[in-house]
Amino acid sequence: MMKTTSNYLLRAMLFVVSFSFACKRDSSLDEMNAAPLKAMKTTTLISVADHVIETGMSLSQINAVIAGASSGETVLVQPGTYSITGKIVMKAGVSLAKQTSTNPIFDASASAVILTMSYTTDISNCLISGITFWNVRFSMIGAAGTSFKYCIFDYGKRAMNTNKTNNLKDAYLEFRDADLSLVSNCVFCHRAADPGRGVWLKNTTNSKIINNTFGNGGTTGYFVTAINDNSQSNSLIDGNTLSRNPGLSLVDSLTDHGMYAHSFNGLTISNNTVSGWPANASGGSIKARNGQNLNISGNTLNDSGILLYEYSNNPSFPYLKYVVVANNTINIAGAAADMYHGIGYYRDNTIHSEYSINISDNLLPNGTIYAAGSAINVADFNAAGGGVYHNDTATGYVLLKTGINNSGNY
């Protein structure tokens, strides 16, 4: 009985060893014959579970990792350059952030024009942080709580034969009908072959564009406009640096304003530095028209200044009212007796529509303060503390329509 049992055990052990060897050999053959497929499956499963986008992943794998995360979780991206040929499918409440100190690059430069990724609420409450995007544009409609921090946007391509009036889809970030949008500490670049825009707000509420850099004044400074603001209410543009290549000013069809705001209600433009836009009707560091509750303060503007307008062709906002322009420094190369070389106000609406325009405590040593248009209603300009007070124009000019309150200017 013991001998029989021993023989049985020996045969069982030999079977197990033989079976194990066979399995190992078959597995090795599978790895040799289908290594790429196995690697893809293993990487995807592990990364989906760990919420990590690993170096070398394809767009479909990237999207699978994002899909595997739940609202409130963060997907980390390893360093590397990832080929982006279509939409990065976001998921509401899921954040996307670099894993190390090195920005990963999402590269869509193979696309002939800028690759537009369109989102609605699927990008609500998402934070995208520390990612570099090449030739990628985000269009977000109806989203809430979307944030971009420490990202870089570069190499955006313009469509052929477009210019400042018909190339309205070239901003890297476009927020429409969105609430609580945030763009912070990002870098925006446009190259010589493809001038364009940076950020565009339209019908937004409670948006913030703060501490970003637009161009370097040279190779990455080919901006038509850096920031467009058509916000509905409570928009803040603060602490940004806009440095345009001044050579682009020679091409009028590609020259718009550094910051261009209209149809707004509750807009603060503060503590920004703007350089490189020309002092003419096509340029200006800041242009604001047809809106209300506007504060432009504490900015340093080089080469051109502030243009305030009220146009008759904007029936939804047929006014410019409750405006404060204060404590700005405007550095102009030389004095000129016009509205473009400092702070200018103009309207072409023959029905008076300005109300409470206050221009105070600005330093513009070679600049001009201009509010001399015949259509201006001085009583409404002066209302609720409006007027022109304590500005230093040194060798410049103060050109005001008779009756506008003013004192302390020199």
Phi and psi in degrees as a GROMACS rama.xvg file:
@    title "Ramachandran Plot"
@    xaxis  label "Phi"
@    yaxis  label "Psi"
@TYPE xy
-66.3265  -37.6213  MET-2
-65.3789  -43.7568  LYS-3
-60.4489  -43.3945  THR-4
-63.6111  -41.7002  THR-5
-63.0176  -43.289  SER-6
-61.3464  -40.8367  ASN-7
-62.5405  -45.2198  TYR-8
-63.7576  -38.6368  LEU-9
-65.0173  -43.4969  LEU-10
-63.7498  -37.9382  ARG-11
-65.1456  -41.3628  ALA-12
-65.4059  -41.7192  MET-13
-62.1849  -38.1826  LEU-14
-63.5073  -44.6867  PHE-15
-61.7415  -44.6718  VAL-16
-63.3016  -45.1062  VAL-17
-62.7599  -41.775  SER-18
-64.6174  -41.2024  PHE-19
-63.8343  -42.627  SER-20
-63.5222  -41.8834  PHE-21
-62.3621  -43.7331  ALA-22
-62.5914  -41.9275  CYS-23
-63.8615  -41.5079  LYS-24
-65.6595  -43.9804  ARG-25
-63.5856  -40.4642  ASP-26
-62.2657  -40.4657  SER-27
-63.2594  -41.4931  SER-28
-62.9363  -40.5373  LEU-29
-61.748  -42.1641  ASP-30
-63.8953  -38.6419  GLU-31
-69.8272  -39.2426  MET-32
-84.2301  -24.7895  ASN-33
-137.765  38.2178  ALA-34
-59.4835  -45.5924  ALA-35
-61.1646  -40.7303  PRO-36
-65.3046  -44.9416  LEU-37
-63.727  -41.8153  LYS-38
-61.4463  -39.9975  ALA-39
-65.0982  -44.6741  MET-40
-65.9333  -44.9804  LYS-41
-62.9493  -47.0333  THR-42
-60.1298  -44.3544  THR-43
-64.4159  -44.8907  THR-44
-63.6275  -46.0044  LEU-45
-62.7555  -44.5291  ILE-46
-71.1698  -35.4746  SER-47
-62.0458  -43.0415  VAL-48
-66.2707  -38.9019  ALA-49
-92.5771  -5.06562  ASP-50
58.7038  47.1848  HIS-51
-124.572  126.416  VAL-52
-90.0588  116.159  ILE-53
-95.6944  149.41  GLU-54
-51.1868  130.039  THR-55
95.4375  -4.82195  GLY-56
-65.2143  149.31  MET-57
-83.7562  171.613  SER-58
-60.9192  -41.7729  LEU-59
-63.9667  -36.5173  SER-60
-69.2697  -41.1866  GLN-61
-56.6879  -47.7657  ILE-62
-65.7577  -32.3047  ASN-63
-66.2844  -38.8118  ALA-64
-64.8473  -45.0921  VAL-65
-61.8178  -42.437  ILE-66
-62.3135  -27.0366  ALA-67
-79.6067  -8.47717  GLY-68
-92.4065  155.811  ALA-69
-108.839  159.627  SER-70
-53.4056  132.707  SER-71
96.179  -9.07282  GLY-72
-99.663  161.79  GLU-73
-117.506  130.908  THR-74
-93.8488  124.803  VAL-75
-95.8133  144.953  LEU-76
-117.804  122.633  VAL-77
-73.2541  157.923  GLN-78
-59.865  154.345  PRO-79
139.785  173.632  GLY-80
-111.059  123.022  THR-81
-110.08  129.662  TYR-82
-76.671  121.197  SER-83
-112.42  115.014  ILE-84
-113.853  -2.12342  THR-85
-161.184  -159.159  GLY-86
-74.9585  133.963  LYS-87
-80.3776  113.963  ILE-88
-83.438  105.838  VAL-89
-85.4501  167.526  MET-90
-136.762  128.008  LYS-91
-52.2002  130.146  ALA-92
85.8907  -3.21754  GLY-93
-97.8053  131.821  VAL-94
-99.2151  155.046  SER-95
-127.98  119.428  LEU-96
-144.424  151.093  ALA-97
-66.7783  147.499  LYS-98
-85.8333  -30.7351  GLN-99
-121.43  -169.13  THR-100
-75.1458  -9.89206  SER-101
-95.1408  127.419  THR-102
-66.9158  124.686  ASN-103
-70.7537  155.081  PRO-104
-113.903  124.102  ILE-105
-99.3112  109.723  PHE-106
-108.683  111.464  ASP-107
-113.446  26.8266  ALA-108
-67.4181  -13.7896  SER-109
-70.5452  -18.8156  ALA-110
-72.7556  138.943  SER-111
-67.1446  -31.4357  ALA-112
-128.93  171.89  VAL-113
-57.2046  134.015  ILE-114
-82.8098  113.344  LEU-115
-92.7491  125.689  THR-116
-106.835  119.483  MET-117
-101.761  132.671  SER-118
-134.816  157.694  TYR-119
-123.66  -120.584  THR-120
-75.5304  -6.00222  THR-121
-68.8107  -9.45117  ASP-122
-114.177  11.4002  ILE-123
-65.67  141.39  SER-124
56.5415  30.4559  ASN-125
-102.886  139.441  CYS-126
-111.112  127.649  LEU-127
-114.398  118.367  ILE-128
-134.778  130.517  SER-129
72.1641  28.1956  GLY-130
-110.015  139.924  ILE-131
-99.8497  129.924  THR-132
-116.755  125.409  PHE-133
-107.295  119.643  TRP-134
60.6961  39.1308  ASN-135
-122.495  136.688  VAL-136
-126.882  133.929  ARG-137
-104.391  122.5  PHE-138
-112.759  116.339  SER-139
-123.913  118  MET-140
-119.664  120.533  ILE-141
79.9249  12.1299  GLY-142
-83.4554  160.435  ALA-143
-135.641  136.361  ALA-144
71.9702  28.7243  GLY-145
-87.8927  132.646  THR-146
-130.492  140.408  SER-147
-122.755  124.097  PHE-148
-133.035  138.782  LYS-149
54.3584  32.8062  TYR-150
-97.5881  160.598  CYS-151
-123.506  133.092  ILE-152
-121.573  125.079  PHE-153
-151.155  164.324  ASP-154
59.8409  30.338  TYR-155
-66.5413  135.646  GLY-156
-104.866  133.35  LYS-157
-83.3562  150.789  ARG-158
-71.1349  153.018  ALA-159
-63.0747  143.622  MET-160
60.576  33.6141  ASN-161
-109.385  158.028  THR-162
-146.014  -162.942  ASN-163
-67.954  -21.0368  LYS-164
-97.3358  -23.8297  THR-165
-120.766  11.661  ASN-166
-115.586  63.5311  ASN-167
-90.0565  6.18971  LEU-168
-119.21  39.3633  LYS-169
-115.634  4.28247  ASP-170
-74.0905  137.061  ALA-171
-62.4175  -37.8924  TYR-172
-125.433  123.133  LEU-173
-124.528  120.09  GLU-174
-111.525  123.982  PHE-175
-128.3  135.733  ARG-176
50.8781  39.3087  ASP-177
-113.196  154.26  ALA-178
-122.641  143.281  ASP-179
57.4511  41.9559  LEU-180
-79.7148  143.511  SER-181
-136.78  129.638  LEU-182
-126.603  114.134  VAL-183
-137.308  131.838  SER-184
56.4964  34.7706  ASN-185
-98.7378  162.433  CYS-186
-119.887  129.903  VAL-187
-119.265  134.259  PHE-188
-132.327  142.028  CYS-189
-133.69  138.975  HIS-190
-99.0369  168.313  ARG-191
-57.6888  -37.934  ALA-192
-76.736  -15.0342  ALA-193
-141.981  66.0882  ASP-194
-61.1491  149.143  PRO-195
-167.635  -155.622  GLY-196
-117.744  170.862  ARG-197
-106.995  -72.4492  GLY-198
-127.219  139.169  VAL-199
-129.884  124.063  TRP-200
-110.003  134.306  LEU-201
-142.7  123.455  LYS-202
55.7107  34.7338  ASN-203
-93.2894  161.317  THR-204
-129.763  140.226  THR-205
57.7704  42.7307  ASN-206
-92.4266  151.143  SER-207
-134.302  127.424  LYS-208
-120.338  104.014  ILE-209
-135.243  137.791  ILE-210
60.1802  35.7734  ASN-211
-101.06  163.386  ASN-212
-120.033  127.587  THR-213
-117.439  100.266  PHE-214
79.9761  164.991  GLY-215
-119.171  14.3404  ASN-216
79.4506  -5.42149  GLY-217
-135.429  -111.658  GLY-218
-63.7405  -27.393  THR-219
-109.74  14.3926  THR-220
-105.264  30.7115  GLY-221
-91.9132  73.1873  TYR-222
-103.995  132.274  PHE-223
-72.3704  -58.892  VAL-224
-138.565  140.104  THR-225
-83.5818  -47.2529  ALA-226
-132.736  123.259  ILE-227
-106.096  130.197  ASN-228
-127.031  109.082  ASP-229
-118.919  47.1609  ASN-230
-72.6543  154.088  SER-231
-81.6339  -40.0334  GLN-232
-166.929  149.245  SER-233
55.1176  66.362  ASN-234
-112.418  137.005  SER-235
-122.366  125.851  LEU-236
-121.971  105.755  ILE-237
-140.889  136.676  ASP-238
72.8162  18.5721  GLY-239
-90.0879  155.146  ASN-240
-118.722  121.18  THR-241
-115.217  116.598  LEU-242
-129.196  97.1654  SER-243
-89.0471  145.828  ARG-244
-70.5329  114.54  ASN-245
-64.461  -18.214  PRO-246
-63.2198  -24.8414  GLY-247
-68.6846  -19.2242  LEU-248
-63.3398  -17.4708  SER-249
-74.4477  -13.3897  LEU-250
-107.569  96.5561  VAL-251
-63.1346  -34.7503  ASP-252
-67.3487  -13.671  SER-253
-116.849  21.4275  LEU-254
-118.883  110.559  THR-255
-120.64  -155.415  ASP-256
-97.3409  153.449  HIS-257
-57.2053  -54.8913  GLY-258
-121.316  132.472  MET-259
-128.234  113.393  TYR-260
-121.047  135.246  ALA-261
-155.858  161.542  HIS-262
58.5809  47.6602  SER-263
-116.312  160.964  PHE-264
-144.375  100.482  ASN-265
93.2986  75.1497  GLY-266
-129.237  126.919  LEU-267
-116.193  124.687  THR-268
-118.842  107.089  ILE-269
-141.546  145.204  SER-270
59.8806  30.2121  ASN-271
-98.4137  156.987  ASN-272
-119.796  125.165  THR-273
-128.264  131.906  VAL-274
-142.182  147.916  SER-275
102.798  -6.15869  GLY-276
-92.0303  142.992  TRP-277
-76.1077  156.827  PRO-278
-90.2548  71.4687  ALA-279
-150.206  -175.923  ASN-280
-65.146  -27.5895  ALA-281
-81.7189  -20.5777  SER-282
-106.418  -131.018  GLY-283
92.4428  134.31  GLY-284
-64.983  -40.0629  SER-285
-136.018  130.601  ILE-286
-125.186  130.19  LYS-287
-133.566  130.233  ALA-288
-145.743  150.439  ARG-289
50.8032  75.7131  ASN-290
-170.102  -169.057  GLY-291
-149.779  159.49  GLN-292
58.8774  65.3519  ASN-293
-114.869  131.198  LEU-294
-127.549  118.564  ASN-295
-117.963  108.434  ILE-296
-149.451  147.325  SER-297
70.1429  17.382  GLY-298
-90.3526  152.061  ASN-299
-111.825  116.492  THR-300
-119.658  121.422  LEU-301
-110.586  138.982  ASN-302
82.6786  -30.2036  ASP-303
-156.619  169.959  SER-304
-121.813  -130.491  GLY-305
-117.922  129.855  ILE-306
-115.563  122.36  LEU-307
-112.803  129.082  LEU-308
-136.392  153.221  TYR-309
-132.628  111.661  GLU-310
-99.0611  148.251  TYR-311
-77.7522  -12.8074  SER-312
-91.1641  20.8164  ASN-313
-126.333  78.0805  ASN-314
-65.4819  -22.2299  PRO-315
-71.6997  -28.1256  SER-316
-132.829  72.1704  PHE-317
-84.007  50.1409  PRO-318
-166.911  165.487  TYR-319
-137.063  112.323  LEU-320
-146.04  156.094  LYS-321
54.4739  68.1279  TYR-322
-116.528  132.708  VAL-323
-124.575  123.979  VAL-324
-121.301  106.798  VAL-325
-145.188  144.967  ALA-326
58.9273  33.3255  ASN-327
-95.7331  149.575  ASN-328
-109.841  123.162  THR-329
-123.296  115.906  ILE-330
-103.864  108.711  ASN-331
-111.437  140.048  ILE-332
-62.6643  -38.9102  ALA-333
-154.313  152.543  GLY-334
-71.517  147.748  ALA-335
-152.892  138.651  ALA-336
-86.7612  63.3159  ALA-337
-142.878  -179.757  ASP-338
-86.9574  -2.62265  MET-339
-95.5308  -14.4865  TYR-340
-104.495  49.5837  HIS-341
161.491  -111.843  GLY-342
-125.743  118.632  ILE-343
-127.932  143.048  GLY-344
-126.397  134.566  TYR-345
-150.79  146.793  TYR-346
-143.056  146.984  ARG-347
-104.666  2.21285  ASP-348
-80.2605  121.723  ASN-349
-77.2258  -15.3132  THR-350
-91.7587  121.082  ILE-351
-60.5332  137.123  HIS-352
-148.497  10.3501  SER-353
-92.704  157.883  GLU-354
-158.249  122.287  TYR-355
58.8286  76.5114  SER-356
-107.72  112.239  ILE-357
-113.676  121.863  ASN-358
-122.211  107.882  ILE-359
-141.566  143.491  SER-360
59.293  34.7681  ASP-361
-95.1435  147.239  ASN-362
-109.558  113.685  LEU-363
-144.523  79.1303  LEU-364
-59.6176  -32.7511  PRO-365
-109.767  15.5066  ASN-366
-99.0302  173.164  GLY-367
-124.499  136.832  THR-368
-103.954  120.121  ILE-369
-126.218  121.76  TYR-370
-150.761  66.0081  ALA-371
-118.469  6.86911  ALA-372
-63.4996  144.101  GLY-373
-66.8231  -24.2167  SER-374
-78.4548  -12.6191  ALA-375
-64.6677  133.649  ILE-376
-95.0678  107.423  ASN-377
-65.834  -32.7864  VAL-378
-63.6716  -40.8891  ALA-379
-76.7962  -33.0272  ASP-380
-58.2266  -42.7853  PHE-381
-79.3928  -13.3524  ASN-382
-61.4906  150.494  ALA-383
50.8335  45.0033  ALA-384
86.4144  11.4799  GLY-385
-70.2564  160.195  GLY-386
142.708  -174.822  GLY-387
-124.716  113.191  VAL-388
-136.841  135.646  TYR-389
56.2386  43.9556  HIS-390
-101.489  141.959  ASN-391
-102.597  105.232  ASP-392
-104.964  -5.80114  THR-393
46.6915  -105.208  ALA-394
-90.9529  9.23587  THR-395
-88.679  -150.333  GLY-396
-136.058  151.523  TYR-397
-121.834  107.844  VAL-398
-117.632  103.631  LEU-399
-125.976  147.016  LEU-400
-65.7974  138.96  LYS-401
-55.4248  130.244  THR-402
106.225  -17.3277  GLY-403
-69.4423  128.399  ILE-404
-61.4437  135.089  ASN-405
-159.744  147.385  ASN-406
-166.749  154.938  SER-407
74.3531  10.226  GLY-408
-86.0974  143.508  ASN-409
